Amino acid sequence: MQPAQTALDADWLGACRRATAGLRGVFGNHPTTRERAVEVGVGQSGDRSLVIDRDAEAVVFAELESMQAQGHRFCAVSEERGEVDFGDSGVRVVIDPIDGSLNAKRGVGHYSLSIAVADGPTMADVVFGYVYDFGPGEEWVGTRGGGAWLNGERLDSNAPERRTAAGKLEIVGIEQADPRLIAESIDALVTVAHRLRAVGSIAVSLCQVAAARFDGAASLRNCRSFDAAAAQLIVREAGGVVAFPAYPDPLGAPLDLLPHSPVLAARTAQGLVELCGVPGQHS
C-alpha cells in the first residue's frame, strides 16, 4: 500500500476533468427528457434522485476511489450519498454531480458539475473550486490565493459592477425561484435590481458574478453546501464578495448536508450590502 499523502496536494483539477468527461457520457446515454426523468429514489439531501443523478454520482465517486487508491485521504460530502469517509475528516470534498438537475432533466440551458476541496469545516476553508457548465461548455476553476479561471483564461479581479442611472444593479441572478419566494422578496428586488435572471443552477449563477456577467446573485432560500462551495471560492478569487447571511462570519456556513443560509454574491461590498435584504431565512 502506498503511504498516505496530503489530499490537498492531489491533482483535483485532473480528477474533475475526468469526471466531466464521464458525465458527458451519462448525458449522452440518456439524451431525452423521458430517459433523464426516471426516478430512482431519494438522496441523502432529501431530494428525489433521477437516474442521471445516480449515474453522475457514480462517475464522480469512481474518481474519488481512484484518488484514495493513490494514497489520498479525505471525506466526501455528496448530495446523493451524504458523508462518505475516505480516511480523513479534516479534508472535505464537497460534491454536487448535477447542480441544476431540473434543467438537466428537461434539456434546458445550464446545469453543472460542482466540486470543492476544503481543509476545514466551513466555506472559508475551501481551497479549490471547480464548476463545469454543460450548457455552454464552460470550465470555471478557483484556487485559494491563486485566482480564478474560465476556460483557461484568468478572470479579471478588477472587473466592475454595472449600475443604471437610477443606481440599481443592472443584472441580478436569483436562484431557487419558487414563485412564492419571488413574491416574498419582490419589494427588496425592485429596490436593488434593474433586471433579474434565473439560470437554474446556484453554482452557475455565482460564476456569472465571478465573470462580471451578473452584478450580483442571491438564493431566495437557504442553500446546501454542495450547491455553493466551489463557486463561492471562484467568485472571491475573481475579486467578488460572498456572504452566507445567517452567520456572523460571512463565510461561516458549514460544509455539511443541511440548508443553513442563503448565499449572496456581488462584485462589490456595497452591492453585497444591498442584496442582504433580498432573501428570507427559508429552509
C-alpha positions in Angstrom: 0.0 0.0 0.0 1.2 3.5 -0.8 1.9 5.9 2.1 -0.9 8.4 2.8 -0.5 11.7 1.0 -1.9 15.1 1.7 -5.2 15.2 -0.2 -4.8 19.0 -0.7 -1.8 18.2 -2.9 -3.7 15.8 -5.2 -4.5 16.6 -8.8 -8.0 17.7 -8.2 -8.3 19.5 -11.5 -7.4 16.4 -13.4 -9.9 14.4 -11.4 -12.6 17.0 -12.1 -11.9 17.0 -15.8 -12.1 13.2 -16.0 -15.4 13.3 -14.1 -16.7 16.0 -16.5 -15.8 13.7 -19.4 -17.7 10.8 -17.7 -20.7 13.0 -17.1 -20.9 13.8 -20.8 -21.2 10.1 -21.3 -24.0 9.9 -18.8 -26.0 12.6 -20.6 -25.2 11.0 -23.9 -26.6 7.7 -22.7 -29.8 9.5 -21.5 -30.4 12.1 -24.2 -34.1 12.7 -23.8 -36.3 14.1 -21.0 -38.2 10.8 -20.8 -34.9 8.9 -20.1 -33.4 11.5 -17.8 -36.6 11.9 -15.7 -36.7 8.3 -14.4 -36.7 8.4 -10.6 -34.5 6.0 -8.6 -35.1 7.0 -5.0 -34.4 9.8 -2.5 -30.9 11.1 -1.9 -29.4 12.0 1.5 -30.3 15.6 1.0 -34.0 14.6 0.8 -34.5 15.4 -2.9 -35.8 12.8 -5.3 -33.0 11.3 -7.3 -33.1 10.9 -11.0 -31.2 8.2 -13.0 -28.8 10.8 -14.3 -28.1 12.0 -10.7 -27.3 8.4 -9.7 -25.1 7.7 -12.7 -23.4 11.1 -12.5 -22.5 10.5 -8.8 -21.2 7.0 -9.7 -18.8 8.7 -12.1 -17.6 11.2 -9.5 -17.1 8.5 -6.8 -15.1 6.4 -9.2 -12.7 9.3 -9.4 -12.7 9.7 -5.6 -11.9 6.0 -5.2 -9.0 6.3 -7.6 -7.7 9.2 -5.5 -7.9 7.1 -2.4 -6.1 4.3 -4.1 -3.3 6.8 -4.9 -2.9 7.4 -1.2 -5.0 10.5 -0.7 -7.4 10.7 2.3 -10.5 12.8 2.7 -14.2 12.9 3.5 -16.7 13.3 0.7 -19.9 15.3 1.2 -22.4 14.5 -1.6 -26.0 15.3 -2.4 -26.9 11.7 -3.1 -24.7 9.6 -0.7 -24.3 12.0 2.2 -20.9 12.0 4.0 -18.6 9.2 2.9 -15.3 8.5 4.8 -12.2 8.2 2.7 -9.9 8.3 5.6 -9.5 11.9 6.8 -12.4 14.0 8.1 -10.2 17.1 8.1 -10.2 17.3 4.3 -13.7 17.7 2.8 -14.6 17.2 -0.8 -18.0 18.7 -1.4 -19.8 17.4 -4.5 -22.9 18.2 -6.5 -22.7 15.9 -9.5 -25.5 17.9 -11.2 -26.3 21.3 -9.9 -29.5 22.2 -11.8 -31.0 18.7 -12.1 -34.3 20.1 -13.3 -32.5 21.9 -16.2 -30.6 18.7 -17.0 -33.8 16.6 -16.9 -35.5 19.0 -19.3 -32.5 19.8 -21.5 -32.7 23.5 -20.6 -29.7 25.8 -20.7 -27.4 25.5 -17.7 -26.5 22.5 -15.5 -23.2 21.9 -13.8 -20.8 19.6 -12.0 -19.6 21.3 -8.8 -16.7 20.0 -6.7 -14.9 21.9 -3.8 -12.0 20.8 -1.7 -11.6 22.3 1.8 -9.0 22.0 4.6 -11.7 22.7 7.3 -15.4 22.6 8.0 -16.7 25.9 6.6 -16.9 27.9 3.3 -13.9 29.9 4.4 -11.8 26.7 4.3 -12.4 25.9 0.6 -9.0 25.8 -1.2 -10.1 24.5 -4.6 -13.3 25.0 -6.6 -14.4 23.5 -9.9 -17.6 24.1 -11.8 -18.3 22.8 -15.3 -21.4 24.2 -17.0 -22.5 21.6 -19.6 -24.8 24.1 -21.4 -22.2 26.4 -23.0 -19.3 24.1 -22.1 -17.6 26.4 -19.7 -15.0 25.3 -17.1 -14.6 27.5 -14.0 -11.7 27.0 -11.6 -10.6 28.8 -8.5 -7.7 28.1 -6.1 -7.3 29.9 -2.7 -4.8 32.7 -3.2 -4.3 31.6 -6.8 -7.1 33.4 -8.7 -10.0 32.2 -10.8 -10.1 30.9 -14.4 -12.7 30.5 -17.1 -11.7 28.0 -19.9 -8.0 28.6 -19.0 -8.2 32.4 -19.1 -7.7 34.2 -15.8 -10.7 36.2 -14.7 -10.2 40.0 -14.1 -10.3 40.6 -10.4 -10.9 44.3 -11.1 -14.0 43.8 -13.3 -16.5 46.4 -12.1 -20.2 46.1 -11.3 -22.6 47.9 -13.6 -25.4 50.2 -12.4 -28.3 52.0 -14.1 -28.7 55.8 -13.9 -31.1 55.1 -11.0 -28.3 53.3 -9.1 -29.7 49.8 -9.3 -27.5 46.8 -10.1 -28.0 46.2 -13.8 -28.4 42.4 -13.7 -29.0 40.3 -10.6 -29.3 36.5 -10.7 -31.9 34.8 -8.5 -32.0 31.1 -7.6 -34.5 28.7 -6.0 -37.1 30.8 -7.9 -40.3 29.4 -6.4 -42.9 32.0 -7.3 -43.9 32.2 -3.6 -40.3 33.1 -2.7 -40.2 35.7 -5.5 -43.4 37.2 -4.2 -41.9 37.5 -0.7 -38.7 39.0 -2.0 -40.1 41.3 -4.7 -40.0 44.6 -2.8 -36.3 44.1 -2.0 -35.6 43.0 -5.5 -37.3 46.1 -7.0 -35.1 48.3 -4.8 -31.8 46.7 -5.8 -32.1 45.2 -9.2 -32.8 46.6 -12.7 -33.2 43.2 -14.3 -33.4 39.6 -13.0 -32.1 36.4 -14.4 -32.9 32.9 -13.1 -30.4 30.4 -14.5 -31.5 27.4 -12.5 -28.1 26.5 -11.0 -26.7 28.2 -7.9 -23.2 27.3 -8.9 -23.6 28.7 -12.4 -25.2 31.9 -11.2 -22.4 32.6 -8.8 -19.9 32.0 -11.6 -21.7 34.7 -13.7 -20.8 37.1 -10.8 -17.2 35.9 -11.0 -17.0 36.9 -14.6 -19.0 40.2 -14.0 -21.7 39.0 -16.3 -24.1 39.4 -13.3 -23.6 42.3 -10.9 -25.0 40.2 -8.1 -26.7 36.9 -7.2 -28.9 35.7 -4.4 -30.6 32.5 -3.5 -34.1 33.1 -2.2 -33.9 30.5 0.5 -31.2 28.6 2.4 -28.9 26.6 0.1 -26.9 23.4 0.7 -23.1 23.5 0.9 -22.7 21.4 -2.3 -24.7 24.0 -4.3 -22.3 26.9 -3.5 -19.0 25.7 -2.0 -17.0 25.6 -5.2 -18.5 28.7 -6.9 -18.2 30.9 -3.9 -14.4 30.5 -3.9 -14.4 31.2 -7.6 -16.3 34.5 -7.0 -13.9 35.5 -4.3 -10.8 34.7 -6.3 -12.2 36.7 -9.2 -12.4 39.8 -7.0 -16.0 39.5 -5.9 -17.5 39.2 -2.4 -19.7 36.4 -0.9 -21.8 36.1 2.2 -23.9 33.5 3.9 -26.0 36.0 6.0 -27.3 33.5 8.6 -23.8 33.6 10.1 -21.9 36.4 11.8 -18.9 35.3 9.8 -19.9 35.8 6.2 -18.1 32.6 5.2 -19.0 30.6 8.3 -21.6 28.3 6.7 -20.7 24.7 7.4 -19.8 22.2 4.7 -22.4 19.6 5.5 -25.7 18.4 4.1 -28.2 20.8 5.7 -29.5 24.1 4.2 -28.3 26.7 6.7 -28.3 30.0 4.9 -29.0 31.8 1.6 -25.9 32.7 -0.4 -25.3 36.2 -1.7 -22.6 37.3 -4.1 -21.7 40.7 -5.7 -18.8 42.4 -7.4 -18.5 45.0 -4.7 -19.1 45.2 -0.9 -21.7 47.8 -1.5 -23.6 45.6 -3.9 -23.5 42.8 -1.3 -24.9 45.0 1.4 -27.8 45.9 -0.8 -28.5 42.3 -1.6 -28.6 41.4 2.1 -32.3 42.4 2.2 -33.4 40.2 -0.6 -33.7 36.6 0.7 -35.7 35.5 3.8 -34.3 32.8 6.1 -36.1 29.9 4.3 -35.1 26.3 4.9 
